[in-house]
């Protein structure tokens, strides 16, 4: 079967690593980016150099028009969509509740929650057997922050990921009889472009690693492999699941 995978936020970190590894397994890849065009095109070049097929697509997850165009361009260039990874996400940075900014909160939820839900809507419209599709698999990238409300100062970000998990469970039940599997993966602290700045602080990193049962941060490829398993037929009886990929979670 031809496999077409769209990855939002695929230009860097977990998304980029998932794209590179998926291409070696026969997926045709659409890599969405918002501002990291050079990085997205570099991932495409890496994939094509190894004989794979990939395209880079600009799009802001806070803009419905961008999402619609992204799905249309994916199918026009690569064929019917069969797989989706919602990896795009932002963080407002550390901030206490009494310092919240309404506009920043609205944008955070627009990207992390509403944009993800609209991507799932567009995938369902294409994948569902009720709509003439042949089914498919979706992985939503959540976070271990959803389980405990996040580390101090990250409650807003954690709230968006809690919403992702709740939506994933509900969507999975709705779509299960229509050939669509939907799961979420909850990474813990992983070395990516988003975290590497903070993790260069040796004291900060030591404190983080002391709070993880495995006593280390994760690597992007470890999360990518778990995502690819959830996308694959090897997990064919799994939907509505939350997979923790976090070195054991937190030591409280």
N, C-alpha and C positions, 0 to 999 in steps of 0.2 A: 504493500500500500504506500502511495505517495504521502509523505508527511511534511506539512507546512507548519512551522512554529513561529509565532510572533512573540517577541520578548519586549515588554516595555522597560525602559531604563536599562537597555542592553548594551550601552556603550562602555560601561565600567563595572568594576566590582563583581558581585555575584551574577548579575545579568550577562556581562561579557564572558565570564568563565563558562556559564551555562551555554551560551551561544557557540563558543569554540568547541566544546565537548559534544554538543548536540549535533553539530555538523559532521563530526566523524562517525555518527551513528545513523546517517542517512536523512537527517532533517534538512529541509530548505528553510533558511532563517531570515526573518525580517527583524532588524534591530532598530528599535525606536530610541531616539534621543531627543532631548530638549535643547541643550546648549553645547554638548560635547561632540560636535560634528566630526572633528579630526579623529577623536578616539573611536567613534562609531565606524568611520571609514577604515580605520586601521584594523578593527576586528573583521570587517568584511574582507579586507585584503588578506588577512591571515587565513580565513576560511577558503577563499577562492584559490589561494596558493596551494592548498592541499586538495584541490579538486572539488570543493563544495560549492554550493550556491547560496548567496546571501545578498541582501540589500539593506541600505540604511535609510531610515525614514524619520524626518523631523516631526515633532509633535509634542505639544504641551498637554499633559494629562488634566490640567485645569480647564481645558477648552474642548467642549463637545465637538465642535467642527473639526478640530485637529484629530480627534479620536476616530470620527467617521471616515475622514480622508485616509487615515493610517490603515484601517481595515480594508478599505477599497483598494488602495495601492498594493497592499500585501497580496490580495487575491488576484489582482490584475497581473502582477509580476511573477507570482510563485504558485498560483493555483489555489484550490479550496483550502480554507483554514482547517487544520485538524488539531492543533495544540496551541495553548496560550500560557505564557508565564507573565504574571503581573508583578514585575520587580521594581517598577518606578516608585519612588517615595522620597519624601523630604522630612527634615526635622527642623523644628523651630530653634533648636539648641536649648541648653539648660534654662529653665525659667520657672519660678514659683507661680502658684495660682494667682497670688495678689499682684503679679506683674503682667498678667495676660493682656495681649492686644487683640481686639476683636477682628481686625483685618487679617492679622497673621494667623489667627485660629481658623478663620474662614478659608484661607488659602491652604492651610495644612490639611483640612478635611476635604477640600476640593480635589487635591492631588491624591492623598492617601486613601480616601474612601470613595468619594463620588466618582472620580476618574476611573478607579478600579472597577466599580460597579457598572459603569457605562461600557467599559471594555468587556466585561462579562456579558452584558446585554448583547453587544454586537457579536460576540462569539456564539451565544445561544441562538441568535437569529440565523447563524450560518451552520452550526453543528447539529442542532436538535433534529431528530428524526421526524418530529412533528412539523418542522419547517422544510423538510426535504433534504436535510443533511444526513451524514452517516455517523454522527457521534463525534466524540473527541475527549480530550483531557485538558484540564486547567489547573494550574498551581498558582495560588496567591501567596506572595511573600509577606508574611506577618512578622512577628517578633516575640521573643520571650518577654518583652516588656508588657505584652498583653496579659500575661499570667499574674503579674504582681503589681501592675501599675507603673512599671518602669523604675529605673534608678531615680534618686531624689532629683527633682527639677525636670523630669521628663514625663510628667503625668499627661500632658496634652498629646504627645506622641504616642504614649501607651494607649490612650483612649482611641486613637485612630486604628491601632492594630487590634484592639479588642473588638472594634466594629468590623474589621476585616474577618476575624474569626467567626463572629456571629453570622455575618452575611454568608460566609463560605458554607457553614452548616446548613443554613436555610436553602441556599441556592442548590446545594448538592442534593437535597431531598427533592426539590422541585424538578430537577433535571435528570435524576437517576434513571427513570424509565424511558428517557429519550436518548439514551446512549452517551450522555455526558457525565464524566467524573470530575469532581471539583474537590480539591484538597488544599490545605494551607501548610506552609512550612514556617516554623518559628525559629530563626537563627538567634543565637546569643551574640556575644561580642565577637565579631569577625573582622579580620584585617582587610579593610577595603579603603578606597580613596576617601570615603566619608569618615572613617575612624582613625586613619593612620596618623593624622596630626596629633590627636590626643594620645595615641598609644606610643608616640615617640617620647613622651614624658615618662621616664622610668618609674617614678613614684606612682603615677596614675596607673600605669600598666601593672605594676606589682600589686596594687590594691585590687584591680579588676581580676587578675589571675588568682589572687587569694580567695576570691568569692566564687570561683568556678571549681566544681569538684575535680575536673581533670587538670586544674592548675595551669591552663593555657588558654589563649584566645584561639578561635577557629580560623581556618583559611578558606578563601572563596571556593576552591575546588571541592572542599568537603561538602559545602552546601549545594554546589552545582550537581554533584553526583546524587545527592538525595532528591533534588528536584527532578532529575532525569529518571530516577527510579519511579517517582510518582507519576510521571508522564507516560511511562512505558507500560506495556501489557503485563509486565511482571507484577504490577499492582492492580490488576484488573478487577479485583473484588473490593477495592478500597475507595471509598468516597465519603466526603464529609469529615475527614480526619484532620487532626492537627499534629504534625510531626515536629517534635522538638529536636533541634539540631544545635545543641548548646553546651556540650561537654558535661552534661549532668544537671544543667540548670544553675541554681543559685545555692550557696551555702548561707543560710540566714543565721 
